[in-house]
Amino acid sequence: MKEERVWLAHGSGGRMSQQLIEEVFKKAWNNPYLEPMLDGAILDPPPGKLVMTTDSFVITPVFFPGGDIGKLAICGTVNDLVACGARPLYLSTAMIIEEGFSMSDLRAIAASMARTADEVGVKLVTGDTKVVEKGGADGIFINTTGIGVIDSGLQYRPDRIQPGDKVIVTGTVGEHGLAILARREGLSFSTPVISDCAPLHRIGVLLAVYGEDIRCMRDPTRGGLATVLNELAVQSKQSMLIKEGNIPVSQVVQGACDMLGMDPLYMANEGKMVIIVAPQRAGEILADLRKLPEAASAAIIGEVSPEPPGMVLIETGLGAQRILGMLEGEHLPRIC
């Protein structure tokens, strides 16, 4: 295409729309489900329980250390399916593009989505594109819907969490939030901060063999680790006691948060999972997780107890306990 920018005519449904679809999206995402270019995708669902999730991505900036909005859209949707115990299969995507958006950036985003989807083994099977007037959006927004299947029939749910269960986080927390903040505000650190944006499908495969001993999973994105723990405590009607010294936080994230007056426990993550597991298998599960590069620094950070229900307590290095509350207000907008 000769145009260097996206124009309103690219969203008209006419010739320029077809060129955009053919030369950007279909070229990047080509697969047998997309090839017929129907109004929807005709799929072949395997046996098992189908899981469906949807998400929208409005992150700014759209390119950041460790990823971009396209990679983030695939990872975020895949990880939501994994957290439900599903094997990701298919994705749809809808893009709202602001007039004047760089065509080369759009191609880079489409290619990034294709690479990430190929890594996971999911297919981008259908989509939609809209173009709005300049000022009607902020560059590009992406909506995704994902479909996966639970082969075993086992569902990971908060109501399966029991007293004595162990709480695992699959790696250091806060990288994504700090990476976005640093890029947005022009901050630099002696050690570069890279977003942890990554698909976690291999974690799902690894944990599937543990069956009933995996109680529940949740990815700690907006609101961070602290908020997800509170959500699980409320939904399970249990309490969680977390040991502050066991939470993996990198030196650069901790140092930057100390300097900026922020708490890494509330910083967003895009490549981590919180997993509640049966106590008798916790050590074995942790050892297996650490064999994966994306979970090499996984740690058991606490355990579930019945009292006080719906509350998360954190034990400090001095042995004192305090309430670890849910995020109040907006920690950092447009983070995903």
Backbone hydrogen bonds in HBPLUS format (Angstrom, degrees):
<---DONOR---> <-ACCEPTOR-->    atom                        ^
c    i                          cat <-CA-CA->   ^        H-A-AA   ^      H-
h    n   atom  resd res      DA  || num        DHA   H-A  angle D-A-AA Bond
n    s   type  num  typ     dist DA aas  dist angle  dist       angle   num
A0103-MET N   A0004-GLU O   2.91 MM  99  5.26 175.4  1.91 132.9 132.0     1
A0006-VAL N   A0101-PHE O   2.82 MM  95  5.26 144.1  1.95 145.3 157.2     2
A0100-GLY N   A0006-VAL O   2.64 MM  94  5.07 171.8  1.65 157.4 160.1     3
A0010-HIS N   A0007-TRP O   2.90 MM   3  5.48 151.2  1.99 114.5 123.1     4
A0011-GLY N   A0008-LEU O   2.92 MM   3  5.56 159.8  1.96 117.3 124.0     5
A0012-SER N   A0009-ALA O   3.16 MM   3  4.93 168.1  2.17 105.8 107.2     6
A0017-SER N   A0014-GLY O   3.12 MM   3  5.32 120.2  2.50 100.4 115.1     7
A0018-GLN N   A0014-GLY O   3.07 MM   4  6.42 158.3  2.12 154.1 160.3     8
A0019-GLN N   A0015-ARG O   2.92 MM   4  6.25 151.6  2.00 148.3 156.7     9
A0020-LEU N   A0016-MET O   2.96 MM   4  6.16 159.1  2.01 145.2 150.4    10
A0021-ILE N   A0017-SER O   2.98 MM   4  6.26 165.1  2.00 154.2 157.5    11
A0022-GLU N   A0018-GLN O   2.89 MM   4  5.98 168.5  1.90 150.7 154.4    12
A0023-GLU N   A0019-GLN O   2.81 MM   4  5.70 168.2  1.83 152.5 156.7    13
A0024-VAL N   A0020-LEU O   2.98 MM   4  5.56 139.6  2.15 138.5 145.5    14
A0026-LYS N   A0021-ILE O   2.71 MM   5  5.84 173.3  1.71 173.1 174.3    15
A0028-ALA N   A0024-VAL O   3.30 MM   4  6.24 146.4  2.42 130.0 138.1    16
A0029-TRP N   A0025-PHE O   2.87 MM   4  5.96 158.4  1.91 159.0 165.3    17
A0030-ASN N   A0026-LYS O   3.03 MM   4  5.21 114.7  2.47 144.3 147.1    18
A0034-LEU N   A0031-ASN O   3.09 MM   3  5.46 127.4  2.38 109.4 122.3    19
A0035-GLU N   A0031-ASN O   2.97 MM   4  5.99 149.8  2.07 158.9 168.7    20
A0037-MET N   A0034-LEU O   2.99 MM   3  5.70 152.9  2.06 127.1 134.8    21
A0049-LYS N   A0150-ILE O   3.25 MM 101  5.07 150.3  2.35 139.1 135.7    22
A0150-ILE N   A0049-LYS O   2.75 MM 101  5.07 160.4  1.78 149.1 156.0    23
A0051-VAL N   A0148-GLY O   2.80 MM  97  5.05 162.5  1.83 139.7 140.7    24
A0148-GLY N   A0051-VAL O   2.82 MM  97  5.05 158.0  1.87 146.3 152.8    25
A0053-THR N   A0146-GLY O   2.95 MM  93  5.25 154.9  2.01 145.2 151.7    26
A0146-GLY N   A0053-THR O   2.77 MM  93  5.25 159.9  1.81 149.3 156.2    27
A0055-ASP N   A0144-THR O   2.87 MM  89  5.41 155.6  1.93 156.1 160.4    28
A0144-THR N   A0055-ASP O   2.81 MM  89  5.41 165.5  1.83 157.4 161.6    29
A0057-PHE N   A0142-ILE O   2.67 MM  85  5.14 152.8  1.74 154.8 164.3    30
A0142-ILE N   A0057-PHE O   3.07 MM  85  5.14 164.3  2.09 144.4 149.4    31
A0060-THR N   A0334-ARG O   3.33 MM 274  5.88 153.3  2.40 148.7 142.4    32
A0069-ILE N   A0062-VAL O   2.79 MM   7  5.05 137.3  1.97 149.5 154.6    33
A0064-PHE N   A0067-GLY O   3.00 MM   3  5.50 175.0  2.01 145.2 145.7    34
A0067-GLY N   A0064-PHE O   2.95 MM   3  5.50 162.3  1.99 145.0 142.1    35
A0195-SER N   A0065-PRO O   2.87 MM 130  5.98 164.4  1.90 143.4 143.9    36
A0072-LEU N   A0068-ASP O   2.92 MM   4  6.09 166.7  1.94 159.2 163.7    37
A0073-ALA N   A0069-ILE O   2.95 MM   4  6.01 148.6  2.05 136.1 143.7    38
A0074-ILE N   A0070-GLY O   3.24 MM   4  6.57 158.9  2.28 150.8 154.9    39
A0075-CYS N   A0071-LYS O   2.91 MM   4  6.12 176.8  1.91 161.1 162.2    40
A0076-GLY N   A0072-LEU O   2.78 MM   4  5.75 167.3  1.79 151.3 155.8    41
A0077-THR N   A0073-ALA O   3.29 MM   4  6.25 158.7  2.34 136.4 141.6    42
A0078-VAL N   A0074-ILE O   2.91 MM   4  6.02 169.3  1.92 158.4 162.0    43
A0079-ASN N   A0075-CYS O   2.83 MM   4  5.88 165.9  1.85 154.9 159.0    44
A0080-ASP N   A0076-GLY O   3.22 MM   4  6.33 143.2  2.36 134.2 142.8    45
A0081-LEU N   A0077-THR O   3.23 MM   4  6.56 152.7  2.31 146.0 152.6    46
A0081-LEU N   A0078-VAL O   3.10 MM   3  5.24 118.7  2.49  97.8 112.4    47
A0082-VAL N   A0078-VAL O   2.94 MM   4  6.27 160.2  1.98 153.1 159.1    48
A0083-ALA N   A0079-ASN O   2.92 MM   4  6.06 153.3  1.99 142.0 148.8    49
A0084-CYS N   A0081-LEU O   3.03 MM   3  5.25 140.3  2.19 102.0 113.6    50
A0086-ALA N   A0081-LEU O   3.03 MM   5  5.29 159.1  2.07 147.5 142.2    51
A0085-GLY N   A0082-VAL O   2.83 MM   3  5.04 158.4  1.88 110.5 117.2    52
A0087-ARG N   A0149-VAL O   2.80 MM  62  5.25 163.9  1.83 138.2 140.8    53
A0149-VAL N   A0087-ARG O   3.06 MM  62  5.25 151.2  2.15 130.0 135.1    54
A0089-LEU N   A0147-ILE O   2.91 MM  58  5.82 155.3  1.97 148.3 150.5    55
A0123-LYS N   A0089-LEU O   3.03 MM  34  6.49 154.8  2.10 144.5 149.1    56
A0090-TYR N   A0147-ILE O   3.06 MM  57  5.17 161.4  2.09 144.5 150.4    57
A0147-ILE N   A0090-TYR O   2.86 MM  57  5.17 159.5  1.90 150.9 152.2    58
A0091-LEU N   A0123-LYS O   2.80 MM  32  6.01 148.8  1.89 162.1 158.0    59
A0125-VAL N   A0091-LEU O   2.90 MM  34  6.12 150.5  1.99 163.8 173.2    60
A0092-SER N   A0145-THR O   2.80 MM  53  5.16 155.0  1.86 150.3 157.9    61
A0145-THR N   A0092-SER O   3.07 MM  53  5.16 154.7  2.14 129.7 134.1    62
A0093-THR N   A0126-THR O   3.10 MM  33  6.66 148.8  2.20 139.9 148.8    63
A0128-ASP N   A0093-THR O   2.94 MM  35  6.56 132.5  2.17 140.7 150.4    64
A0094-ALA N   A0143-ASN O   2.76 MM  49  5.04 156.8  1.81 147.6 152.7    65
A0143-ASN N   A0094-ALA O   2.76 MM  49  5.04 168.0  1.78 156.5 160.5    66
A0095-MET N   A0128-ASP O   2.85 MM  33  6.27 157.6  1.90 150.1 154.3    67
A0130-LYS N   A0095-MET O   2.84 MM  35  6.20 157.9  1.89 165.4 172.2    68
A0096-ILE N   A0141-PHE O   2.89 MM  45  5.12 168.0  1.90 150.0 153.9    69
A0141-PHE N   A0096-ILE O   2.88 MM  45  5.12 158.7  1.93 147.4 154.6    70
A0097-ILE N   A0130-LYS O   2.81 MM  33  6.17 168.7  1.82 160.3 161.7    71
A0132-VAL N   A0097-ILE O   2.92 MM  35  6.27 155.4  1.98 153.1 160.6    72
A0098-GLU N   A0139-GLY O   2.86 MM  41  5.06 174.8  1.86 149.2 147.5    73
A0101-PHE N   A0098-GLU O   3.05 MM   3  5.77 146.9  2.16 148.9 148.5    74
A0099-GLU N   A0132-VAL O   2.83 MM  33  5.88 149.4  1.92 166.2 172.8    75
A0106-LEU N   A0102-SER O   3.02 MM   4  6.32 150.9  2.10 142.7 151.0    76
A0107-ARG N   A0103-MET O   2.93 MM   4  6.24 157.8  1.98 150.1 155.4    77
A0108-ALA N   A0104-SER O   2.99 MM   4  6.20 153.7  2.06 142.2 149.6    78
A0109-ILE N   A0105-ASP O   2.93 MM   4  6.18 153.1  2.00 148.9 155.6    79
A0110-ALA N   A0106-LEU O   2.95 MM   4  6.20 162.7  1.98 151.6 156.2    80
A0111-ALA N   A0107-ARG O   2.90 MM   4  6.09 159.2  1.94 149.4 155.2    81
A0112-SER N   A0108-ALA O   2.93 MM   4  6.08 151.3  2.01 141.7 149.8    82
A0113-MET N   A0109-ILE O   2.97 MM   4  6.24 155.2  2.03 149.5 155.6    83
A0114-ALA N   A0110-ALA O   3.05 MM   4  6.33 154.9  2.11 144.1 150.9    84
A0115-ARG N   A0111-ALA O   2.92 MM   4  6.22 161.2  1.96 152.3 156.7    85
A0116-THR N   A0112-SER O   3.06 MM   4  6.21 165.7  2.08 149.7 153.4    86
A0117-ALA N   A0113-MET O   2.92 MM   4  6.04 163.0  1.95 150.4 155.6    87
A0118-ASP N   A0114-ALA O   2.91 MM   4  6.05 158.2  1.95 149.4 155.4    88
A0119-GLU N   A0115-ARG O   2.98 MM   4  6.21 150.8  2.07 143.8 151.8    89
A0120-VAL N   A0116-THR O   3.13 MM   4  6.42 150.0  2.22 146.5 153.6    90
A0121-GLY N   A0117-ALA O   2.80 MM   4  5.93 147.1  1.91 146.8 157.3    91
A0122-VAL N   A0117-ALA O   3.09 MM   5  5.24 146.9  2.21 146.3 147.3    92
A0136-GLY N   A0133-GLU O   2.76 MM   3  5.24 155.0  1.82 140.3 142.8    93
A0140-ILE N   A0138-ASP O   3.09 MM   2  5.89 121.6  2.44 109.6  93.6    94
A0160-ARG N   A0157-ARG O   3.10 MM   3  5.68 164.6  2.12 118.9 123.0    95
A0161-ILE N   A0158-PRO O   3.07 MM   3  5.53 167.6  2.09 117.0 121.0    96
A0165-ASP N   A0162-GLN O   3.11 MM   3  5.79 163.9  2.14 139.8 142.9    97
A0164-GLY N   A0304-VAL O   2.74 MM 140  5.16 176.3  1.75 134.5 135.7    98
A0304-VAL N   A0165-ASP O   2.80 MM 139  5.24 152.4  1.88 152.6 159.0    99
A0166-LYS N   A0277-VAL O   2.90 MM 111  5.38 150.0  1.99 154.8 159.4   100
A0277-VAL N   A0166-LYS O   2.96 MM 111  5.38 161.4  1.99 151.0 156.7   101
A0167-VAL N   A0302-GLY O   2.84 MM 135  5.12 164.8  1.87 137.9 135.3   102
A0301-ILE N   A0167-VAL O   2.80 MM 134  5.72 150.1  1.89 156.1 166.0   103
A0168-ILE N   A0275-ILE O   2.83 MM 107  5.06 164.6  1.85 154.4 159.1   104
A0275-ILE N   A0168-ILE O   2.82 MM 107  5.06 164.3  1.84 148.0 153.4   105
A0169-VAL N   A0299-ALA O   3.04 MM 130  5.72 157.8  2.09 160.8 166.0   106
A0299-ALA N   A0169-VAL O   2.96 MM 130  5.72 156.6  2.02 160.6 168.0   107
A0170-THR N   A0273-MET O   3.10 MM 103  5.52 148.1  2.21 146.7 156.5   108
A0173-VAL N   A0248-PRO O   3.05 MM  75  6.56 144.9  2.18 153.6 155.4   109
A0178-LEU N   A0174-GLY O   3.11 MM   4  6.21 165.9  2.13 156.8 161.0   110
A0179-ALA N   A0175-GLU O   2.82 MM   4  5.92 157.9  1.87 153.2 159.7   111
A0180-ILE N   A0176-HIS O   3.03 MM   4  6.24 162.7  2.06 157.5 160.7   112
A0177-GLY N   A0268-ALA O   3.05 MM  91  4.67 148.4  2.15 142.5 133.3   113
A0181-LEU N   A0177-GLY O   3.03 MM   4  6.18 162.5  2.06 145.7 151.2   114
A0182-ALA N   A0178-LEU O   2.84 MM   4  5.93 164.1  1.87 151.1 155.4   115
A0183-ARG N   A0179-ALA O   3.08 MM   4  6.21 163.8  2.10 144.9 149.0   116
A0184-ARG N   A0180-ILE O   2.89 MM   4  5.96 160.9  1.93 150.5 156.5   117
A0185-GLU N   A0181-LEU O   2.93 MM   4  5.97 155.6  1.99 149.9 155.8   118
A0186-GLY N   A0182-ALA O   2.88 MM   4  5.58 113.5  2.33 137.9 151.1   119
A0187-LEU N   A0182-ALA O   2.83 MM   5  4.49 144.5  1.95 133.2 139.1   120
A0198-ALA N   A0270-GLU O   3.24 MM  72  6.51 161.7  2.28 132.4 128.1   121
A0203-ILE N   A0200-LEU O   3.16 MM   3  5.43 130.0  2.42 102.8 115.2   122
A0204-GLY N   A0200-LEU O   3.34 MM   4  6.79 152.9  2.42 145.7 152.8   123
A0205-VAL N   A0201-HIS O   3.08 MM   4  6.46 154.2  2.15 148.4 154.7   124
A0206-LEU N   A0202-ARG O   2.98 MM   4  6.13 163.5  2.00 146.1 150.7   125
A0207-LEU N   A0203-ILE O   2.97 MM   4  6.15 160.7  2.01 153.1 157.6   126
A0208-ALA N   A0204-GLY O   3.15 MM   4  6.16 134.1  2.37 141.0 151.6   127
A0210-TYR N   A0207-LEU O   2.95 MM   3  5.54 158.6  2.00 118.8 125.7   128
A0211-GLY N   A0208-ALA O   3.30 MM   3  5.76 169.0  2.31 113.3 116.6   129
A0213-ASP N   A0210-TYR O   3.04 MM   3  5.59 154.7  2.10 144.7 140.7   130
A0214-ILE N   A0211-GLY O   3.17 MM   3  6.11 172.4  2.17 127.1 129.2   131
A0278-ALA N   A0213-ASP O   2.85 MM  65  4.90 155.0  1.92 143.6 148.3   132
A0215-ARG N   A0276-ILE O   2.82 MM  61  5.43 146.7  1.93 150.5 159.3   133
A0276-ILE N   A0216-CYS O   2.91 MM  60  5.28 172.1  1.91 158.2 160.0   134
A0218-ARG N   A0274-VAL O   2.94 MM  56  5.25 144.8  2.06 147.0 155.0   135
A0274-VAL N   A0218-ARG O   2.79 MM  56  5.25 171.6  1.79 156.9 159.7   136
A0221-THR N   A0219-ASP O   3.01 MM   2  5.89 127.3  2.30 110.8  95.5   137
A0269-ASN N   A0220-PRO O   3.23 MM  49  5.86 130.5  2.49 130.9 143.9   138
A0224-GLY N   A0221-THR O   2.93 MM   3  5.37 159.4  1.98 134.6 138.8   139
A0228-VAL N   A0224-GLY O   3.27 MM   4  6.55 164.3  2.29 154.1 158.3   140
A0229-LEU N   A0225-LEU O   3.02 MM   4  6.22 163.5  2.04 156.9 161.3   141
A0226-ALA N   A0265-LEU O   2.87 MM  39  5.38 173.7  1.87 148.6 150.8   142
A0230-ASN N   A0226-ALA O   3.10 MM   4  6.34 153.8  2.17 144.1 151.1   143
A0231-GLU N   A0227-THR O   2.92 MM   4  6.22 155.1  1.98 148.4 155.7   144
A0232-LEU N   A0228-VAL O   2.97 MM   4  6.23 162.5  2.00 154.5 158.1   145
A0233-ALA N   A0229-LEU O   2.94 MM   4  6.13 152.9  2.02 144.7 152.5   146
A0234-VAL N   A0230-ASN O   2.99 MM   4  6.17 165.0  2.01 153.6 156.5   147
A0235-GLN N   A0231-GLU O   2.95 MM   4  6.11 168.1  1.96 151.9 155.7   148
A0236-SER N   A0232-LEU O   2.89 MM   4  5.84 148.9  1.99 142.5 150.3   149
A0237-LYS N   A0233-ALA O   2.94 MM   4  5.71 122.4  2.29 134.7 147.8   150
A0238-GLN N   A0233-ALA O   3.24 MM   5  5.18 139.1  2.42 138.8 146.7   151
A0237-LYS N   A0234-VAL O   3.31 MM   3  5.10 140.7  2.47  92.8 103.7   152
A0310-GLY N   A0238-GLN O   2.73 MM  72  5.34 143.3  1.86 117.5 124.7   153
A0239-SER N   A0305-SER O   2.65 MM  66  5.03 160.2  1.69 176.8 169.7   154
A0305-SER N   A0239-SER O   2.80 MM  66  5.03 165.5  1.82 134.0 138.2   155
A0240-MET N   A0311-MET O   3.08 MM  71  6.61 152.2  2.16 150.9 157.4   156
A0313-LEU N   A0240-MET O   2.79 MM  73  6.12 169.7  1.80 171.7 175.0   157
A0241-LEU N   A0303-GLU O   2.96 MM  62  5.60 168.2  1.97 170.0 171.3   158
A0303-GLU N   A0241-LEU O   3.07 MM  62  5.60 149.3  2.17 146.3 151.6   159
A0242-ILE N   A0313-LEU O   2.77 MM  71  6.12 169.3  1.78 158.1 160.3   160
A0315-GLU N   A0242-ILE O   2.71 MM  73  6.10 159.9  1.75 162.5 169.7   161
A0243-LYS N   A0301-ILE O   2.82 MM  58  5.72 163.8  1.84 161.5 166.9   162
A0246-ASN N   A0243-LYS O   2.95 MM   3  5.50 153.3  2.02 116.2 124.5   163
A0244-GLU N   A0315-GLU O   2.93 MM  71  5.76 160.4  1.97 147.5 154.0   164
A0247-ILE N   A0244-GLU O   3.25 MM   3  5.60 158.1  2.30 110.2 116.4   165
A0254-GLN N   A0250-SER O   2.96 MM   4  6.18 171.5  1.97 158.0 160.7   166
A0255-GLY N   A0251-GLN O   2.83 MM   4  5.86 164.6  1.85 148.7 153.8   167
A0256-ALA N   A0252-VAL O   2.97 MM   4  6.00 161.3  2.01 142.5 147.9   168
A0257-CYS N   A0253-VAL O   2.90 MM   4  6.01 161.2  1.94 150.0 155.6   169
A0258-ASP N   A0254-GLN O   2.91 MM   4  6.10 157.4  1.97 149.4 155.7   170
A0259-MET N   A0255-GLY O   3.05 MM   4  6.25 153.8  2.12 143.6 150.6   171
A0260-LEU N   A0256-ALA O   2.88 MM   4  6.07 151.0  1.97 148.1 156.3   172
A0261-GLY N   A0257-CYS O   2.83 MM   4  5.67 117.2  2.23 142.2 155.1   173
A0262-MET N   A0257-CYS O   2.87 MM   5  4.61 157.0  1.92 135.4 139.3   174
A0266-TYR N   A0263-ASP O   3.01 MM   3  5.73 166.5  2.03 124.0 128.3   175
A0267-MET N   A0264-PRO O   3.20 MM   3  4.94 159.7  2.25  97.8 104.0   176
A0281-ARG N   A0278-ALA O   3.19 MM   3  5.78 156.0  2.25 117.0 123.7   177
A0282-ALA N   A0279-PRO O   3.30 MM   3  5.10 157.8  2.35  99.6 106.2   178
A0285-ILE N   A0281-ARG O   2.90 MM   4  6.07 163.8  1.92 162.5 167.7   179
A0286-LEU N   A0282-ALA O   2.91 MM   4  6.05 162.4  1.94 151.1 156.1   180
A0287-ALA N   A0283-GLY O   3.03 MM   4  6.21 160.0  2.07 144.9 150.1   181
A0288-ASP N   A0284-GLU O   3.07 MM   4  6.33 156.0  2.13 147.0 153.0   182
A0289-LEU N   A0285-ILE O   2.91 MM   4  6.15 161.3  1.94 154.0 159.4   183
A0290-ARG N   A0286-LEU O   3.05 MM   4  6.27 157.9  2.10 152.5 157.4   184
A0291-LYS N   A0288-ASP O   3.08 MM   3  5.42 157.1  2.14 108.5 115.8   185
A0292-LEU N   A0289-LEU O   2.97 MM   3  5.70 164.7  1.99 122.7 127.6   186
A0295-ALA N   A0292-LEU O   3.01 MM   3  5.29 159.5  2.05 111.7 118.3   187
A0298-ALA N   A0295-ALA O   3.09 MM   3  5.19 155.7  2.15 118.2 115.7   188
A0324-LEU N   A0312-VAL O   2.86 MM  12  5.43 173.4  1.86 144.3 146.6   189
A0314-ILE N   A0322-ARG O   2.87 MM   8  5.54 164.2  1.89 162.6 168.1   190
A0322-ARG N   A0314-ILE O   3.05 MM   8  5.54 152.1  2.13 144.5 152.6   191
A0316-THR N   A0320-ALA O   2.81 MM   4  5.46 160.0  1.85 164.2 168.3   192
A0319-GLY N   A0316-THR O   2.96 MM   3  5.29 162.5  1.99 112.3 117.4   193
